[in-house]
Amino acid sequence: MKLKFNAEVAAAIANKKPIVALESTVIAHGLPFPNNLETAFKLEKIVREHGATPATVAVFDGEFHVGLKENQIERLAADKTIRKISRRDLPVAVARKLNCATTVATTAFIAHSAGIKVFATGGIGGVHRGFSQDVSADLPELANTPIVVVCSGAKIVLDLPATREWLETHGVCVLGFGCDELPAFYSRTSGLFVDERIETAAEVAEIARARDALNLKSAVLLTVPIPKKFEIEQRELEKILVESLKLADENKISGKEITPFLLAHMAEKSAGKTLAANVALLENNAKIAAQVAVELAN
């Protein structure tokens, strides 16, 4: 598989320096403009400040880019024709030379192909509410790609208990960074267990190395609670989410369009609180991911 690296990532690979992959769907579809552009640059800055090289992943003209130039990030943030693609769409993207933002699944697949060991995102996809057969491609990718994925749990719009059960059934190791419960994206707790509580990046690296020594092919999912000052109470979230789900149903919005729609509507109804929370957890996860990448490179 042919990959295109920017100069910074190419140098990091050549010198075996720590690298953190970053997804691009959050830039093109997850956050509104100009918050998306500001956040994309801020995440890269945070990764650098904590000793690692950022590698934002996207597809341009059908080519897989690992590490983007500034103008490419700007294009992702402003170009409304950028497509959101999961793993199933990759052959189409290559054959038709499309411009695309990568989801958790596609970012994990491309990053692992590039030899990158750590990937930071906001929330993973999962099992959708009310339709248990609608399972995000993120989940099987996690079950089959040996990478460390740093997130704040699954996105709040999903069926969190069913998603947690799926991860357990398919052998994905779920760690809690300073927590005993799986974070619930905008909330720090969910009532759902993690497999092991972890306090340091060094412990995460040790577990990832043990996974590799055992030749296991699944991801290590490192879940990190949102910083406390940005947490939103579950009762408040649930009320807004129910309204958003009803609106999505009335407008017949489904498939890969539903999560961006729900997150945007929740941001509007919460007077921007969920947007601020989303940015805060993305930034915190990028910091933790960089620390883990540094430990793995040592």
Backbone as a ProteinNet text record, in pm:
[ID]
protein_1_A
[PRIMARY]
MKLKFNAEVAAAIANKKPIVALESTVIAHGLPFPNNLETAFKLEKIVREHGATPATVAVFDGEFHVGLKENQIERLAADKTIRKISRRDLPVAVARKLNCATTVATTAFIAHSAGIKVFATGGIGGVHRGFSQDVSADLPELANTPIVVVCSGAKIVLDLPATREWLETHGVCVLGFGCDELPAFYSRTSGLFVDERIETAAEVAEIARARDALNLKSAVLLTVPIPKKFEIEQRELEKILVESLKLADENKISGKEITPFLLAHMAEKSAGKTLAANVALLENNAKIAAQVAVELAN
[TERTIARY]
84	0	87.8	65	146.7	95.4	186.8	153.9	238.4	180.7	253.5	270.4	395.5	426.4	469.6	431.2	490.8	632.8	708.9	851.1	871.2	785.6	799.4	778.5	675.7	647.7	753.3	795.6	899.2	1026.8	1063.5	1184.3	1165.9	1046.3	1019.1	1026.7	974.1	980	1124.9	1199.7	1339.2	1423.1	1391.9	1470.1	1406	1298.4	1227.2	1182.6	1129.4	1077.2	929.4	877.3	736	642.5	535	437.6	297.6	208.8	68	-17.3	-96	-189.4	-312.1	-366.8	-487.4	-586.3	-713.6	-813.5	-852.7	-913.2	-951.7	-1102.4	-1183.3	-1328.7	-1372.1	-1304	-1340	-1318.1	-1222.4	-1197.8	-1304.7	-1331.8	-1422.6	-1569.2	-1602.6	-1743.7	-1782.3	-1685.5	-1718.5	-1736.6	-1664.5	-1669.8	-1704.1	-1771.3	-1804.7	-1682.6	-1687	-1581.9	-1606.3	-1505.3	-1361.4	-1304.9	-1394.7	-1346.5	-1267.1	-1310.4	-1243	-1098.6	-1078.4	-943.1	-853.5	-906.9	-829.9	-793	-888.5	-864.4	-762.9	-772.1	-677.6	-533.4	-509.9	-374.3	-333.4	-430.7	-400.4	-362.4	-431.7	-400.1	-258.3	-221.2	-84.5	18.4	-14.2	76.6	94.1	-16.2	-10.8	75	58.3	138.1	286.9	321.9	463.1	514.7	433.5	476.1	503.9	446.3	465.4	556.7	639.7	751.5	728.8	613.1	585.8	557.4	550.5	521.7	376.3	297.9	159.7	151.9	62.2	41.8	-108.5	-162.9	-304.4	-320.2	-422.4	-441	-560.6	-545.3	-655.6	-624.6	-721	-703	-722.1	-623.5	-632.4	-600.7	-691.2	-675.5	-651.1	-718.9	-707.7	-580.6	-498	-372.2	-380.8	-323	-327.1	-215.1	-253.6	-156.2	-146.1	-25.7	1	88.7	28.2	94.9	57.7	-7.5	-59.4	13.6	11.1	59.2	-52.4	-15.4	-114.1	-229.1	-198.2	-305.2	-399.7	-351.3	-438	-534.2	-484.5	-571.2	-675.3	-633	-726.2	-834.2	-796.1	-893.6	-994.1	-947.4	-1036.9	-1140.1	-1096.3	-1184.1	-1289.4	-1258.3	-1347.5	-1420	-1365.8	-1421.9	-1538.9	-1659.1	-1779.9	-1793.4	-1709.4	-1718.4	-1634.2	-1555.8	-1474.6	-1566.4	-1540.7	-1624.3	-1573.8	-1666.5	-1633.7	-1628.9	-1514.7	-1503.7	-1463.3	-1522.4	-1481.1	-1402	-1364.6	-1276.3	-1338	-1468	-1533.8	-1519.6	-1499.1	-1494.5	-1355.7	-1253.6	-1117.1	-1092.3	-1141	-1118.5	-1181.3	-1299.7	-1366.9	-1286.6	-1239.6	-1162.2	-1036	-968.8	-846.7	-878.2	-975.9	-1007.5	-1058.9	-1137.6	-1197.6	-1119.1	-1006.5	-917.1	-992.3	-1058.7	-1141.7	-1060.5	-1120.3	-1067.2	-1154.7	-1094.5	-1174.9	-1113.5	-1203.8	-1164.5	-1178.1	-1086	-1083.5	-1148.8	-1229.8	-1291.8	-1190.9	-1238	-1151.9	-1104.1	-1195.3	-1158.7	-1051.5	-1072	-976.2	-845.1	-852.7	-729.5	-646.7	-711.4	-639.4	-575.1	-648.2	-597.4	-475.7	-485.9	-376.8	-257.6	-286	-177.3	-98.1	-167.9	-99.2	-17.1	-70.2	3.3	132.1	131.3	249.8	346.3	310.3	396.1	377	270.3	242	171.4	213.4	165.3	55.1	36.1	-60.2	-147	-273.6	-371.5	-463.2	-480.6	-567.9	-692.1	-806.2	-932.4	-1019.3	-1142.8	-1235.2	-1312.6	-1404.5	-1482.2	-1488.9	-1493.1	-1504.3	-1651.1	-1674	-1808	-1846.4	-1971.3	-2014.6	-2146.2	-2221.5	-2353.2	-2455.8	-2538.1	-2633.5	-2755.7	-2812	-2930.6	-3050	-3122.8	-3246.2	-3228.9	-3105.4	-3083	-2949.2	-2952.7	-2829.5	-2748.8	-2811.9	-2738.3	-2655.1	-2680.8	-2604.7	-2480.1	-2372.8	-2247.1	-2142.8	-2083.2	-1980.4	-1863.5	-1807.6	-1687.9	-1568.1	-1578.2	-1470.3	-1446.4	-1554	-1540.3	-1464.5	-1504	-1423	-1280.8	-1259.4	-1121.7	-1040.4	-1100.9	-1032.9	-1001.5	-1088	-1066.8	-958.8	-918	-825.4	-701.2	-681.2	-566.5	-489.5	-365.8	-286.9	-224.4	-303.2	-259.4	-315.8	-259.3	-316.5	-405.6	-533.3	-627.6	-667.2	-639.1	-670.3	-798.3	-899.7	-1029	-1097.7	-1216.9	-1297.2	-1421.6	-1401.2	-1511.3	-1579.2	-1700.2	-1778.1	-1859.2	-1894.1	-1973	-2105.4	-2149.3	-2263.6	-2393.8	-2399.4	-2522.2	-2544.3	-2450.2	-2456.5	-2510.1	-2532.3	-2573.8	-2447.1	-2416.4	-2289.5	-2279.2	-2382	-2371.3	-2349.7	-2421.8	-2405.7	-2267.1	-2215.3	-2081.4	-1976.1	-1991.9	-1896.7	-1900	-2019	-2032.1	-1964.6	-1978.5	-1915.8	-1764.4	-1708.7	-1563.6	-1515.5	-1590	-1551.9	-1558.7	-1668	-1687.4	-1577.1	-1529.5	-1432.1	-1287.3	-1266.6	-1130.3	-1051.3	-1120.6	-1048.5	-1022.8	-896.1	-857.5	-890.2	-975.3	-1018.9	-956.2	-871.6	-804.4	-868.8	-866.6	-915.6	-798.9	-777.2	-664.5	-706.8	-667.9	-706.1	-853.3	-918.5	-1061.9	-1096.1	-1201.9	-1249.3	-1366.5	-1431.8	-1545.6	-1511.3	-1577	-1562.2	-1617	-1538	-1592.5	-1705.7	-1797.7	-1910.8	-1901.1	-1785.5	-1762	-1770.7	-1885.6	-1898	-1905.9	-1929.6	-1938.5	-1821.1	-1779.6	-1662.8	-1695.7	-1824.1	-1862.8	-1978.7	-1992.5	-2101.1	-2165.9	-2102.5	-2149.9	-2098.9	-2015.7	-1962.8	-1815.2	-1773.7	-1639.6	-1534	-1409.3	-1294.3	-1223.1	-1137.2	-1066.9	-955.5	-896.5	-787.8	-772.8	-754	-725.6	-575.3	-540	-400.6	-374.7	-257	-226.5	-123	-41.1	67.8	78.1	139.9	164.1	259	351.5	446.6	375	268.5	191.8	120.2	69	1.4	100	218.8	321.5	359.2	367.9	401.6	294.7	169.2	59.2	58	84.4	89.1	201	315.3	426.7	390.9	321.4	279.8	180.7	90.8	-3	70.9	174.3	253	331	384.4	460.5	371.4	244.9	147.8	92.6	134.4	89.2	-62.3	-120.3	-262.4	-281.5	-388.3	-407.3	-507.5	-555.8	-654.6	-589	-664	-615.5	-618	-537.9	-553.3	-628.6	-746.9	-830.7	-809.3	-739.3	-711.5	-817.6	-904.7	-1013.6	-976.1	-994.1	-951.8	-1072.6	-1106.2	-1220.3	-1197.1	-1303.8	-1296.8	-1250.8	-1169.9	-1132.1	-1256	-1248.9	-1366.3	-1439.6	-1368.8	-1433.7	-1521.2	-1501.3	-1580.5	-1688.6	-1696.8	-1794.7	-1937.2	-2026.5	-2168.5	-2244.7	-2335.4	-2408.9	-2492	-2499.1	-2569.6	-2717.5	-2780.1	-2923.1	-2948.1	-2862.9	-2875.7	-2848.9	-2748	-2713.4	-2825.8	-2884	-2986.7	-3108	-3146.2	-3260.2	-3235.6	-3115.9	-3080.9	-3071.6	-3016.5	-2998.5	-3132.6	-3227.5	-3360.3	-3423.4	-3412	-3464.9	-3394.3	-3263.3	-3184.6	-3218.5	-3236	-3272	-3409.3	-3500.2	-3634.6	-3628.1	-3548.2	-3533.9	-3468.9	-3369.8	-3303.7	-3402.8	-3486.9	-3586.9	-3687.9	-3730.3	-3827.1	-3769.5	-3637.7	-3572.6	-3512.6	-3542.4	-3495	-3343.2	-3271	-3124.9	-3073	-2987.2	-2936.8	-2796.2	-2744.5	-2613.2	-2502.1	-2403.8	-2286.1	-2313.7	-2433.2	-2467.3	-2524.2	-2569.9	-2645.6	-2559.4	-2438.6	-2356.4	-2317.1	-2266.6	-2238.9	-2363.6	-2479.6	-2604	-2638.4	-2633	-2668.4	-2573.2	-2443.6	-2345.8	-2365.3	-2394.9	-2417.6	-2543.1	-2650.5	-2775.4	-2759.5	-2683.9	-2659.9	-2577.7	-2483.7	-2404.5	-2493.4	-2587.3	-2679.9	-2770.6	-2828.4	-2923.3	-2856.5	-2729.2	-2657.8	-2587.1	-2616.1	-2553	-2400.7	-2354.6	-2211.1	-2136.3	-2204.9	-2135.6	-2077	-2153.1	-2101	-1986.6	-1990.2	-1879.3	-1751	-1762.3	-1645.5	-1593.4	-1684.7	-1646.1	-1573.6	-1624.9	-1563.7	-1419.6	-1398.7	-1263.4	-1171.7	-1223.5	-1142.6	-1096.6	-1185.7	-1145.3	-1050.4	-1068.7	-975.4	-833.9	-824.1	-693.7	-629.2	-707.9	-654.4	-608.6	-686.1	-649.1	-521.4	-503.4	-381.4	-258.5	-273.8	-162.6	-127.1	-227	-203	-143.6	-195.9	-145.1	2.6	41.9	182.1	269.6	222.4	299	317.2	210.2	218.4	314	308.5	396.7	543.2	570.2	707.5	755.1	670.8	707.1	731	648.6	665.7	793.8	835.6	956.3	1083.7	1072.3	1191.3	1242.8
-119	0	124.4	214.3	334.3	442.4	497.6	604.4	727.4	844.1	970	1037.1	1067.5	1129.9	1274.4	1362	1494.7	1484.9	1591.2	1585.8	1553.7	1608.6	1589.2	1442.8	1380.5	1240.1	1148.5	1179.5	1098	1096.9	1212.4	1220.7	1142.6	1150.1	1077.6	927	880.2	737.5	692.6	772.3	737	731	817.8	824.6	751.1	676	596	679.7	796.8	887.4	858.1	895.3	869.4	950.3	885.8	947.2	919.9	1016.9	999.4	1027.9	929.9	949.5	1025.6	1111.5	1188.7	1172.2	1156.7	1138.1	1271.8	1266.4	1389.3	1409.8	1308.1	1327.9	1434.4	1441.2	1544.3	1683.7	1698.7	1828.3	1858.3	1761.7	1784.8	1774.6	1691.7	1665.7	1673.5	1669.4	1661.1	1793.5	1895.8	2027.2	2134.4	2241.5	2349.9	2437	2505.5	2600.6	2730.1	2798.3	2771	2687.8	2640.8	2560.3	2439	2380.7	2260.4	2288.3	2401.7	2437.7	2468.5	2548	2584	2459.3	2367.2	2245.8	2155.4	2144.3	2058.3	2103.2	2233.1	2284.3	2272.1	2292.1	2283.3	2140.4	2041.5	1902.2	1867.3	1912.5	1885.9	1953.8	2075.4	2148.6	2075.9	2026.1	1954.5	1828.9	1753.6	1632.9	1668.1	1774	1815.7	1857.9	1935	1983.9	1870.2	1754	1640.6	1534.1	1577.2	1494.2	1401.2	1412.1	1322.5	1402.4	1332.9	1394.8	1366.5	1470.5	1446.9	1398.6	1303.9	1252.8	1249	1363.2	1367.1	1291.2	1205.2	1115.5	1159.6	1158.9	1190.9	1132.7	1139.8	1091.6	1209.4	1232	1337	1277.1	1301.9	1247.7	1097.2	1029.8	884.7	833.1	921.1	880.6	897.1	801.2	801.9	891.3	998.2	1092.1	1072.1	1053.1	1036.2	1152.9	1251.2	1378.2	1475.1	1585.8	1678.9	1811.9	1879	2016.3	2109	2232.5	2326.7	2349.5	2362.8	2389	2269.9	2148.7	2031.5	2030.6	2068.7	2077.8	2187.1	2299.2	2408	2363.7	2282.8	2232.6	2139.1	2052.3	1962.9	2041.4	2152.3	2230.7	2309	2348.4	2440.3	2379.7	2273.7	2217.2	2123.5	2164.9	2087	1961.9	1946.3	1827.7	1711	1734.8	1627.1	1516.5	1393.9	1281.5	1217	1163.9	1087.7	940.5	875.7	736.9	643.4	524.2	416.2	315.9	205	109.7	56.8	34.9	-20.5	71	201.7	300.8	319.7	259.8	285	247	131	99.3	202.1	251.5	353.1	482.4	521	644.3	640.4	526	512	510.6	429.7	414.7	543.8	618.1	741.7	867.1	846.3	957.2	1066	1022.6	1112.1	1183.9	1290.2	1363	1327.6	1273	1216	1240.1	1250.4	1251.4	1110.2	1070.7	933.6	921.5	817.6	786.3	716.6	675.8	598.4	471.5	401.7	275.3	295.8	391.9	412	471.3	557.4	613.7	505.3	417.8	308.5	216.7	184.2	95.7	157.8	283.6	350.3	374.1	419.1	445.1	318.1	208.1	81.4	38.3	60.1	26.1	107.1	226.8	313.2	280.8	186.4	150.8	237.8	317.7	404.7	323.5	342.1	257.7	320.8	452.3	522.6	616	619	698.8	767	898.4	974	1021.6	1006.5	1054.1	1105.4	1143.5	1188.8	1071.8	1020.9	904	806.1	678	577	559.3	495.9	455.2	330.9	288.4	171.6	117.1	57.7	2.6	114.9	132.4	243.2	212.4	315.4	300.9	253.6	158.5	114.6	21.9	-6.6	-93.8	-164.8	-275.1	-341.9	-397.5	-411.5	-461.2	-351.4	-226.8	-114.8	-95.2	-159.4	-156.1	-79.7	19.9	99	11.7	42.7	-27.2	-3.1	96.8	120.5	-2.9	-70.4	-181	-300.1	-353.8	-463.9	-422.6	-294.9	-249.4	-257.2	-218.9	-229.1	-373.8	-464.2	-606.3	-669.1	-599.8	-660.5	-577.1	-467.5	-380.5	-354.1	-404.2	-388.7	-249.8	-158	-20.3	23.9	126.9	185.1	301.2	293.9	399.9	472.8	602.8	684.5	762.2	744.4	808.7	834	893	914.4	825.9	702.1	608.7	621.9	566.9	579.2	708.1	757.8	880.6	862	965.3	958.4	923.7	945.6	919.2	769.6	684.8	541.9	463.9	335.4	244.7	199.6	264.6	240.1	99.7	48	-89.4	-192.9	-179.2	-275	-263.1	-140.6	-118.9	-181.5	-163.1	-222.6	-374.9	-431.5	-576.6	-626.7	-551.7	-590.4	-595.1	-495.4	-490.6	-609.9	-643.2	-757.4	-887.3	-906.4	-1029.8	-1051.2	-942.1	-952.6	-929.1	-935.1	-940.8	-812.1	-696.6	-569	-531	-514.2	-476.8	-329.4	-303.5	-167	-122.1	-20.2	34.6	166.7	194.9	323.4	405.5	522.5	607	685.8	633.2	696.3	680.4	578.4	559.7	410.9	377.7	239.7	212.9	320.3	307.8	360.8	303.8	353	494.8	592.5	727.1	727.3	821.6	832.4	961.1	981.5	1095.4	1227	1293.5	1420.5	1401.3	1279.2	1248.4	1158.8	1170.9	1096.4	952.2	922.4	788.4	735.8	603.5	540.8	425.1	381.2	263.6	134.4	146	29.4	11.3	-111.3	-138.7	-124.7	-103.6	-119.3	-247.5	-298.5	-422.7	-401.4	-283.1	-253.8	-102.8	-59.3	81.9	105.3	211	244.8	387.4	408.5	542	618	548.3	614.9	567.6	650.8	614.7	495.6	485.6	373.6	240.2	236.8	113.5	75.3	174.6	148.4	87.8	146.1	95.9	-48.2	-78	-213.3	-312.9	-275.5	-363	-378.9	-271.7	-279.9	-372.9	-364.9	-454.1	-599.4	-622.6	-758.9	-810.5	-725.3	-762.9	-808.7	-731.7	-765.9	-896.8	-916.6	-1038.9	-1162.6	-1145.1	-1254.7	-1272.8	-1182.4	-1186.5	-1170.3	-1092.5	-1060.6	-946.6	-951	-856.1	-745.2	-739.1	-637	-511.8	-403.1	-276.9	-280.9	-196.5	-162.3	-30	-30.7	89.1	158.9	271.9	349.5	458.6	444.4	541.2	643.8	770.7	882	971.6	992.3	1078.5	1223.2	1288.3	1430.1	1508.9	1614.5	1696.6	1742.5	1735.1	1753.1	1884.4	1991.4	2123.1	2130.4	2038.7	2040.4	1932.4	1853.7	1744.5	1798.8	1726.4	1760.8	1645.4	1677.9	1574.8	1490.2	1360.7	1268.1	1301.7	1348.8	1382.6	1494.3	1595.6	1705.9	1658.3	1574.3	1521	1436.9	1352.7	1261	1336.6	1442.9	1523.2	1583.1	1639	1699.3	1592.6	1477.2	1369.4	1314.9	1298.7	1248.7	1342.4	1472.9	1571.3	1559.3	1542.6	1533.2	1407.5	1295.7	1170.6	1180.6	1245.7	1264.3	1347.1	1452.3	1538.2	1462.8	1379.8	1301	1204.2	1144.6	1050.8	1122.2	1240.6	1318.4	1358.9	1382.2	1424	1307.4	1183.4	1060.6	1059.9	1105.2	1106.5	976.9	906.2	778.3	753.6	631.9	594.5	682.1	706.8	781.8	929.8	976.9	1117.3	1144.8	1039.8	1065.1	1118	1063.3	1108.6	1256	1303.9	1447.8	1533.9	1486.5	1561.9	1574	1462.1	1462.3	1548.6	1538.7	1618.4	1767.5	1804	1945.2	1998.1	1917.5	1960.9	1971.3	1879.1	1885.1	2008.1	2044.4	2165.8	2289.1	2291.8	2405.8	2411.9	2298	2294	2315	2287.5	2304.6	2439.1	2526.4	2659.8	2649.1	2550.4	2536.5	2454.5	2407.2	2331.3	2200.1	2130.8	2003.5	2026	2138.1	2170.1	2195.2	2274.2	2301.2	2173	2084.8	1957.5	1869.9	1868	1788.4	1831.9	1961.5	2014	1981.6	1995.7	1970.2	1825.3	1732.4	1591.4	1553.4	1613.8	1589.2	1634.1	1752.1	1806	1720.1	1679.3	1596.6	1461	1402.8	1272.1	1280.9	1391.5	1409.9	1414.6	1479.7	1487.4	1348.9	1273.6	1140	1048.6	1058.6	975.3	1002.6	1129.3	1164.5	1104	1106.9	1048.3	896.7	831.2	687.1	657.9	738.3	719.4	733.9	830.9	851.7	729.3	675.4	557.9	436.5	419.9	307.2	319.2	442.9	465	447.2	454	441	298.5
0	0	0	-93.5	-105.5	-11.6	67.9	161.3	130.5	152.7	133.8	269.6	303.8	432.3	411.2	504.4	499.7	554.6	542.5	579.1	726.6	811	956	993.7	938.7	971.3	909.2	786.5	721.6	805.2	860.1	943.5	1073.2	1131.1	1255.7	1233.9	1121.2	1090.3	1070	994.4	965.4	1092.2	1188.8	1311.9	1428.6	1398.6	1498.4	1617.9	1587.2	1688.7	1714.6	1830.6	1861.4	1771.4	1726.8	1636.2	1689.5	1675.5	1711.7	1589	1547.4	1437.2	1487.5	1401.7	1432.8	1318.4	1349.8	1245.1	1182.2	1064.7	995.5	984.8	1017.1	1013	1111.8	1226.1	1323.7	1265.7	1173.4	1109.9	1005.3	919.1	806.5	844.5	943.7	971.9	1120.1	1208.9	1350.6	1421	1377.3	1441.2	1337.9	1380.4	1286.6	1256.7	1144	1108.5	1186	1241.7	1230.7	1346.1	1436.2	1549.6	1503.2	1390.3	1340	1300.5	1233.9	1189.7	1309.5	1402.5	1521.7	1602.3	1614.7	1692.4	1623.4	1492.3	1418.1	1441	1432	1453.8	1601.4	1691.4	1834.9	1873.1	1818.4	1849.9	1805.7	1686.6	1639.8	1730.7	1773.7	1862.4	1995.8	2050.2	2178.4	2167.1	2059.3	2039.3	2036.5	1964.4	1957.3	2094.7	2169	2300.3	2399	2373	2463.4	2403.9	2307.5	2264.1	2147.5	2080.6	1968.3	1841.3	1729.9	1600.3	1561.3	1528.1	1487.4	1342.8	1318.3	1182.2	1154.6	1113.9	1076.7	945.3	939.6	825.9	742.8	609.6	518.7	381.8	291.7	154.7	59.4	-25.8	-127.1	-263.1	-357.8	-494	-491.8	-398.3	-390.7	-328.3	-272.6	-210.1	-58.7	12.2	158.5	211.8	280	335.8	487.1	535	677.3	720.3	781.2	807.6	698.1	735	635	637.7	523.2	515.8	563.9	597.9	650.9	553.5	425.6	328.9	314.9	340.5	336	454.6	571	688.7	667.2	610.5	581.7	483.7	387.2	290.5	356.9	443.6	516.2	596.3	654.2	741.3	664.7	541.6	469.4	349.7	292.2	169	201.4	164.6	195.4	108.7	8	-78.4	-27	79.6	137.4	188.9	148.4	188.4	317	392.9	512.7	473.1	494.4	449.8	562	558.9	645.9	562.5	624.4	556	426	425.1	305.3	183.9	211.1	103.4	43.9	103.9	59.3	-87	-135.9	-278	-371.8	-335	-417	-414.3	-296.4	-283.8	-369.3	-370.6	-449.8	-599	-637.9	-780.7	-842.6	-765.3	-817.8	-780.8	-713	-676.3	-598.1	-493	-413.2	-305.8	-252.3	-137.6	-17.5	86.8	194.5	332.5	430.8	571.2	625.6	709.9	759.9	897.5	914.5	1042.7	1133.6	1251.2	1341.8	1272.7	1204.9	1139.4	1033.1	944.8	835.6	886.1	986	1041.8	1108.5	1185.3	1250.6	1147.6	1041.7	936.7	867.4	827.9	755.9	849	972.4	1067.3	1096.9	1119.6	1145.7	1025.2	905.1	783	772.2	831.7	830	943.5	1028.9	1141.5	1264	1265.9	1380.5	1488.3	1613.4	1722	1807	1794.9	1881.2	1797.9	1830.9	1757.5	1858.6	1847.3	1937.4	1864.6	1931.1	1875.5	1989.9	1957.8	2061.5	2117.3	2036.3	2075.4	1960.9	1992.5	1888.1	1849.5	1733	1696.3	1774.6	1758	1833.4	1782.7	1871.9	1839	1851.2	1746.8	1747.6	1833	1891.1	1975.6	1892.2	1947.1	1885.1	1766.4	1726	1610.5	1630.2	1702	1743.3	1626	1510.4	1393.8	1327.6	1364.8	1309.8	1395.9	1354.7	1430.1	1348.3	1408	1339.1	1296.2	1180.7	1133.2	1224.1	1312.1	1407.8	1495.4	1534.5	1629.4	1571.7	1454.5	1400.2	1367.7	1334.9	1310.6	1439.6	1551	1679.7	1715.5	1674	1704.6	1618.3	1511.4	1415.9	1385.1	1456.8	1429.3	1557.7	1569.3	1691.9	1705.3	1754.1	1773.6	1908	1968.8	2090.2	2048.1	2082.5	2048.4	2176.4	2180.5	2297.4	2269.2	2354	2330.8	2464.5	2458.4	2579.3	2576.2	2533.8	2521.6	2387	2377	2253.8	2258.2	2142.4	2135.1	2208.2	2278	2367.7	2295.9	2164.4	2089.5	2066.8	2108.3	2081.7	2201.9	2180.1	2286.7	2358.5	2470.7	2537.4	2598.6	2666.3	2718.2	2607.9	2495.3	2384.8	2322.9	2314.7	2260.3	2351.2	2482.3	2577.2	2568.4	2552.9	2541.2	2413.3	2304.9	2177.7	2193.6	2256.1	2275.4	2358.1	2461.8	2545.2	2465.2	2392.6	2316.3	2213.5	2154.5	2045.9	2091.9	2221.8	2274.1	2269.5	2272.6	2275.4	2420.5	2456	2592.4	2616.9	2716.2	2746.2	2878	2870	2987.2	3028.1	3156.8	3207.1	3260	3203.7	3245.9	3370.6	3486.1	3611.5	3643.8	3588.7	3612.3	3613.4	3686.1	3694.9	3601.2	3554	3464	3325.8	3226.6	3090.4	3082.6	3038.9	3022.7	2919	2934.2	2842.1	2762.3	2698.2	2609.8	2687.2	2690.9	2762.5	2912.9	2959	3101.3	3141.5	3266.6	3312.1	3350.4	3375.1	3417.7	3333.7	3331.9	3255.9	3331.1	3440.5	3510.2	3447.9	3344.3	3273	3309.7	3328.6	3377.7	3267.3	3310.3	3221.2	3262.6	3176.6	3208.7	3310.8	3309.2	3403.2	3416.7	3540	3565.7	3550.3	3481	3452.4	3501.4	3558.5	3611.7	3529.3	3450.9	3380	3235.5	3154.8	3014.8	3004.7	3098.7	3097.9	3114.1	3196.3	3213.3	3083.8	3014.2	2886.5	2786.6	2779.9	2688.7	2722.7	2852.2	2894.8	2848.9	2860.3	2819.1	2667.5	2595	2448.4	2402.7	2468.8	2433.8	2462.6	2574.2	2607.7	2504.6	2458.7	2352.2	2227.8	2191	2071.9	2091.2	2210.6	2238.4	2230.6	2262.7	2255.4	2114	2023	1883.8	1871.1	1961.7	1952.7	1852.9	1777.8	1668.4	1698.7	1822.7	1857.1	1913.3	1910.9	1966.3	2118.1	2177.4	2318.6	2320.2	2381.3	2384.9	2518.7	2513.5	2634.8	2647.5	2747.1	2763.3	2869.6	2834.7	2919.8	2950.1	3076	3108.3	3064.8	3024.6	2990.9	3113.7	3097.3	3213	3290.7	3421.7	3507.1	3483	3459.8	3443.7	3319	3224.8	3101.5	3099.4	3206.7	3209.7	3209.7	3140.6	3138.2	3203.2	3294.6	3365.8	3269.9	3298.5	3209.6	3196.6	3304	3298.8	3197.4	3199.3	3104.2	2961.4	2947.8	2815.9	2756.7	2839.5	2791.4	2739.1	2806.4	2763.2	2625.5	2606	2477	2369.3	2405.5	2308.2	2259.4	2350.8	2311.6	2209.7	2233.2	2138	2003.3	2006.8	1884	1804.8	1875.4	1809.2	1742.6	1809.1	1753.1	1626.3	1628	1510.3	1394.5	1425.6	1321.4	1257.7	1340.4	1288.9	1199.3	1242	1162.6	1027.8	1024.1	900	822.7	872.3	805.7	783.9	886.2	880.4	942.5	870.5	919.2	864.9	890.9	837.8	891	805.9	850.3	872.7	835.3	854.4	992.6	1062.3	1185.1	1299.4	1316.8	1429.1	1416.9	1301.4	1289.7	1312	1263.2	1281.6	1429.4	1500.5	1642.3	1724.2	1696.9	1771.6	1746.2	1621.1	1587.6	1656.3	1655.2	1718.6	1869.6	1929.2	2073.1	2111.4	2025.9	2051.6	2051.4	1957.2	1947.9	2070.3	2108	2218.9	2355.3	2365.2	2492.5	2500.5	2405.1	2400.4	2392.9	2318.8	2296	2398.7	2503.4	2608.9	2556.4	2470.6	2419.3	2321.8	2248.9	2158.9	2238.3	2345.2	2429.2	2492.4	2532.3	2591.5	2489.4	2366.9	2260.8	2236.3	2225.9	2202.1	2320.2	2442	2561.8	2568.9	2538.5	2547.4	2434.2	2315.8	2205.7	2243.7	2303	2341.5	2449.9	2548.3	2656.6	2604.1	2513.5	2457.8	2374.7	2302.5	2223.4	2315	2429.5	2526.3	2579.8	2622.3	2676.6	2570.1	2448	2338.4	2312.2	2315.5	2294	2403	2526.7	2636.8	2617.7	2571.7	2547	2432.7	2326.2	2211.6	2251.7	2337.5	2385.1	2464.1	2550.1	2628.6	2538.6	2435.8	2344	2260.9	2236.7	2155.1	2236.5	2366	2452.4	2454.1
[MASK]
++++++++++++++++++++++++++++++++++++++++++++++++++++++++++++++++++++++++++++++++++++++++++++++++++++++++++++++++++++++++++++++++++++++++++++++++++++++++++++++++++++++++++++++++++++++++++++++++++++++++++++++++++++++++++++++++++++++++++++++++++++++++++++++++++++++++++++++++++++++++++++++++++++++++++

